[in-house]
């Protein structure tokens, strides 16, 4: 195994071993974020043929930018949930449509600026060929990230539908019990 892979694998697995207890939702999200970041660093290190020190330096830089991105991504996700509820007919959410749309656009503008800053920071010491490879890698990774975000949102919506269905079933069972039709 290449030394860079071993180092990245070690950095990836250590937090996972430390968090072997049953994860809370936030812990699971943090672990997934760390794992995604490490996979991105590994892919970038292989793509650009970086040595261990270069890969670790890029990993730290990317982590710093990811921390800045996190609240913006949460803002987009929260606004998207408001918009989804408004689209489904929730009158309390409908009053928040315009501000939510504006927050999404503002956050996306800031995310684009962060992406540009991260590229410039990562590329500053690279030769032109590697800067081009970095730009392609980042564009490809962003597409994968967005697919993962959409997949997570679909899963959240599915879970919300299941929860609403279970609540409806409980209410229906309660009504049947009150009428004396249901079981115990």
FIPALUM-88636 format. One record per residue: x, y, z of N, C-alpha, C in turn; residue in one letter. Coordinates in steps of 0.1 Angstrom, whole numbers, m for minus. Layout:
residues N
SITE  n.px  n.py  n.pz ca.px ca.py ca.pz  c.px  c.py  c.pz code
SITE     X     Y     Z     X     Y     Z     X     Y     Z    A
...
END
This chain:
residues 184
SITE  n.px  n.py  n.pz ca.px ca.py ca.pz  c.px  c.py  c.pz code
SITE     9   m12     0     0     0     0     9    12     0    X
SITE     5    22    m8    13    34    m9    13    41     5    X
SITE    24    48     8    24    55    21    13    65    23    X
SITE     9    72    12    m1    82    13   m15    76    16    X
SITE   m17    64    10   m30    57    12   m30    53    27    X
SITE   m19    48    32   m19    43    45   m21    54    55    X
SITE   m15    66    53   m17    77    61   m32    82    61    X
SITE   m37    83    49   m51    87    48   m61    77    54    X
SITE   m58    64    52   m67    54    57   m66    54    72    X
SITE   m54    56    78   m53    57    92   m61    69    98    X
SITE   m59    81    91   m67    93    95   m82    91    94    X
SITE   m86    83    85  m100    80    83  m105    71    93    X
SITE   m98    60    96  m103    50   105  m102    54   120    X
SITE   m92    62   124   m91    65   138  m103    71   144    X
SITE  m109    82   137  m121    87   143  m133    77   143    X
SITE  m133    68   133  m144    59   133  m143    49   144    X
SITE  m131    45   148  m129    35   159  m133    42   172    X
SITE  m129    55   173  m132    62   185  m146    64   187    X
SITE  m154    65   177  m168    67   177  m176    54   175    X
SITE  m171    43   180  m178    31   177  m191    29   185    X
SITE  m193    37   195  m206    37   202  m217    40   193    X
SITE  m230    36   196  m241    39   188  m242    54   186    X
SITE  m242    59   173  m241    73   170  m255    80   171    X
SITE  m254    92   176  m266   101   175  m266   106   161    X
SITE  m277   113   158  m279   118   144  m267   128   140    X
SITE  m264   137   149  m254   146   147  m240   140   146    X
SITE  m237   130   154  m225   123   154  m223   116   140    X
SITE  m234   110   136  m234   102   123  m231   112   112    X
SITE  m237   124   112  m235   134   102  m220   138   102    X
SITE  m215   140   114  m201   145   115  m191   134   109    X
SITE  m194   122   113  m186   111   108  m187   110    93    X
SITE  m199   111    87  m200   110    73  m193   122    66    X
SITE  m193   133    72  m186   145    67  m171   142    67    X
SITE  m166   137    78  m151   134    79  m147   123    69    X
SITE  m156   113    67  m152   103    58  m153   108    44    X
SITE  m162   116    41  m163   122    27  m151   131    25    X
SITE  m147   139    35  m135   147    33  m123   139    31    X
SITE  m121   128    38  m109   120    36  m109   113    23    X
SITE  m121   108    18  m121   102     5  m118   113    m6    X
SITE  m122   125    m4  m119   136   m13  m104   138   m13    X
SITE   m98   139    m1   m84   141    m1   m76   129    m7    X
SITE   m80   117    m5   m74   106   m11   m75   107   m26    X
SITE   m87   110   m31   m88   111   m45   m80   122   m51    X
SITE   m79   133   m44   m71   144   m49   m57   141   m48    X
SITE   m52   134   m38   m38   131   m36   m34   121   m48    X
SITE   m43   112   m51   m40   103   m62   m40   110   m76    X
SITE   m50   119   m77   m51   126   m90   m39   135   m93    X
SITE   m35   142   m82   m24   152   m84   m10   146   m81    X
SITE   m10   133   m77     2   126   m73    10   134   m62    X
SITE     3   136   m51     8   144   m40    16   135   m31    X
SITE    26   140   m24    32   133   m13    24   134    m1    X
SITE    28   127    10    21   127    22    19   141    28    X
SITE    30   149    29    29   162    35    20   171    27    X
SITE    21   170    14    12   179     5    m3   175     7    X
SITE    m5   162     8   m19   157    10   m25   162    23    X
SITE   m16   161    34   m21   165    47   m23   180    48    X
SITE   m15   188    41   m16   202    40   m29   206    33    X
SITE   m32   199    22   m45   202    15   m57   197    23    X
SITE   m55   186    30   m66   181    39   m70   192    49    X
SITE   m60   198    55   m62   208    65   m69   220    59    X
SITE   m64   225    48   m70   236    41   m85   233    37    X
SITE   m87   221    32  m101   218    28  m110   217    40    X
SITE  m105   212    51  m112   211    64  m117   225    68    X
SITE  m107   235    67  m111   249    71  m122   254    63    X
SITE  m121   252    50  m132   257    41  m145   249    43    X
SITE  m144   236    46  m156   229    49  m163   234    61    X
SITE  m156   238    71  m162   244    83  m169   257    80    X
SITE  m164   265    70  m171   277    66  m183   273    58    X
SITE  m183   262    50  m194   258    42  m205   253    50    X
SITE  m202   246    61  m213   239    68  m225   247    72    X
SITE  m223   259    78  m235   267    81  m243   272    69    X
SITE  m236   274    58  m242   278    45  m251   267    40    X
SITE  m245   255    40  m253   243    35  m265   240    44    X
SITE  m263   242    57  m275   241    66  m285   251    63    X
SITE  m281   263    60  m290   274    57  m298   270    44    X
SITE  m291   265    34  m298   260    22  m308   249    25    X
SITE  m303   239    33  m312   228    36  m324   233    44    X
SITE  m322   241    54  m334   246    62  m344   254    53    X
SITE  m338   262    44  m347   270    35  m354   261    26    X
SITE  m347   251    21  m354   241    12  m365   234    19    X
SITE  m364   231    32  m374   224    39  m386   233    41    X
SITE  m384   246    43  m395   256    44  m402   257    30    X
SITE  m395   257    20  m401   258     6  m408   245     3    X
SITE  m403   234     7  m410   221     5  m424   221    12    X
SITE  m423   226    25  m436   226    33  m446   236    27    X
SITE  m441   247    22  m450   257    16  m456   251     3    X
SITE  m448   244    m5  m453   238   m17  m463   227   m14    X
SITE  m462   221    m3  m472   211     1  m485   217     7    X
SITE  m485   230     9  m497   237    14  m497   242    28    X
SITE  m485   241    35  m484   246    49  m485   261    49    X
SITE  m496   266    54  m498   281    53  m488   289    62    X
SITE  m483   283    73  m473   290    81  m460   291    73    X
SITE  m457   281    65  m445   282    57  m446   291    45    X
SITE  m458   292    40  m460   300    28  m456   315    30    X
SITE  m458   320    42  m454   334    45  m439   335    45    X
SITE  m431   324    45  m417   325    46  m410   322    32    X
SITE  m418   321    22  m413   316     9  m402   326     3    X
SITE  m406   339     2  m396   349    m4  m383   350     4    X
SITE  m384   351    18  m372   352    25  m363   339    24    X
SITE  m370   327    23  m363   315    22  m356   314     8    X
SITE  m363   318    m2  m356   318   m16  m344   327   m16    X
SITE  m346   339   m10  m334   349    m9  m323   343    m1    X
SITE  m326   336    10  m315   329    18  m308   319    10    X
SITE  m315   311     2  m309   301    m7  m299   308   m17    X
SITE  m304   318   m24  m295   325   m33  m283   331   m27    X
SITE  m285   337   m15  m274   343    m8  m264   333    m4    X
SITE  m268   322     1  m259   311     6  m252   305    m6    X
SITE  m259   303   m17  m252   297   m29  m242   307   m34    X
SITE  m244   320   m34  m234   330   m38  m222   329   m29    X
SITE  m224   328   m16  m213   326    m7  m206   313    m9    X
SITE  m213   302   m12  m207   289   m14  m198   290   m26    X
SITE  m202   297   m37  m194   298   m49  m182   306   m46    X
SITE  m183   316   m38  m171   324   m34  m161   316   m26    X
SITE  m167   308   m17  m158   299    m9  m151   289   m18    X
SITE  m158   283   m28  m152   273   m37  m140   280   m45    X
SITE  m143   292   m49  m132   300   m56  m120   302   m47    X
SITE  m123   306   m35  m112   309   m26  m104   296   m22    X
SITE  m112   285   m21  m105   272   m18   m96   268   m30    X
SITE  m102   269   m42   m94   266   m54   m81   274   m54    X
SITE   m82   287   m52   m71   296   m53   m60   293   m42    X
SITE   m65   289   m30   m56   286   m19   m49   273   m22    X
SITE   m56   263   m27   m50   250   m30   m41   250   m42    X
SITE   m44   259   m52   m37   259   m64   m25   268   m64    X
SITE   m23   276   m54   m13   287   m54     1   282   m56    X
SITE     5   270   m52    18   265   m53    19   254   m63    X
SITE     9   252   m71     9   241   m81    12   246   m95    X
SITE    19   237  m103    21   241  m117     8   241  m125    X
SITE     8   247  m136    m4   248  m144   m12   235  m147    X
SITE    m4   224  m150   m11   211  m153   m18   207  m140    X
SITE   m12   208  m129   m19   203  m117   m30   212  m112    X
SITE   m29   225  m115   m40   234  m113   m52   230  m121    X
SITE   m50   227  m134   m61   222  m142   m67   209  m137    X
SITE   m58   200  m133   m63   187  m127   m72   190  m114    X
SITE   m67   200  m106   m74   203   m94   m88   209   m98    X
SITE   m88   218  m107  m101   224  m111  m111   213  m116    X
SITE  m106   204  m124  m115   193  m129  m119   184  m117    X
SITE  m110   181  m108  m114   173   m97  m124   179   m88    X
SITE  m122   192   m86  m132   200   m77  m146   200   m84    X
SITE  m146   202   m97  m159   203  m104  m166   189  m104    X
SITE  m158   178  m106  m163   165  m105  m168   162   m91    X
SITE  m160   165   m81  m164   162   m67  m177   170   m63    X
SITE  m178   183   m68  m190   191   m64  m202   184   m70    X
SITE  m202   178   m82  m213   171   m87  m217   159   m79    X
SITE  m207   152   m74  m209   140   m66  m215   145   m52    X
SITE  m210   156   m47  m215   161   m34  m230   165   m36    X
SITE  m233   171   m46  m247   176   m48  m256   164   m50    X
SITE  m251   153   m56  m260   141   m57  m262   135   m44    X
SITE  m251   135   m35  m253   129   m22  m262   138   m14    X
SITE  m262   151   m15  m271   160    m8  m285   157   m12    X
SITE  m288   156   m25  m301   153   m30  m306   139   m25    X
SITE  m297   130   m25  m301   116   m20  m304   117    m6    X
SITE  m297   124     2  m300   126    17  m313   133    19    X
SITE  m316   143    10  m329   150    11  m341   141     8    X
SITE  m339   132    m3  m349   123    m6  m352   113     5    X
SITE  m341   109    12  m342    99    23  m350   106    35    X
SITE  m347   119    37  m354   126    48  m368   127    45    X
SITE  m372   131    32  m386   132    28  m393   118    30    X
SITE  m386   107    26  m392    94    27  m395    91    42    X
SITE  m385    94    51  m387    92    65  m399   100    71    X
SITE  m400   113    66  m411   121    70  m424   116    66    X
SITE  m425   111    54  m437   105    49  m441    92    57    X
SITE  m431    84    60  m434    72    68  m439    76    82    X
SITE  m433    86    88  m437    91   101  m451    96   101    X
SITE  m454   104    90  m468   109    89  m478    98    87    X
SITE  m474    88    79  m483    76    77  m485    69    90    X
SITE  m475    67    98  m476    60   111  m485    68   120    X
SITE  m484    81   120  m492    90   129  m507    89   124    X
SITE  m509    89   111  m523    87   107  m529    74   111    X
SITE  m521    63   110  m526    50   114  m529    50   129    X
SITE  m521    56   137  m523    56   151  m536    64   154    X
SITE  m538    75   147  m551    83   149  m563    75   145    X
SITE  m561    68   134  m572    60   129  m576    48   139    X
SITE  m565    42   144  m567    31   154  m574    37   166    X
SITE  m570    49   170  m576    55   182  m591    58   180    X
SITE  m594    63   168  m608    66   165  m616    53   165    X
SITE  m610    42   160  m617    29   159  m619    24   174    X
SITE  m609    25   182  m611    21   196  m622    29   203    X
SITE  m622    42   201  m632    50   207  m646    46   203    X
SITE  m647    42   191  m661    38   186  m664    23   190    X
SITE  m654    17   196  m656     3   201  m655    m7   190    X
SITE  m649    m3   179  m647   m13   168  m633   m20   168    X
SITE  m623   m13   173  m610   m19   173  m608   m28   185    X
SITE  m596   m33   186  m592   m43   196  m589   m35   209    X
SITE  m581   m41   218  m579   m36   232  m572   m23   232    X
END
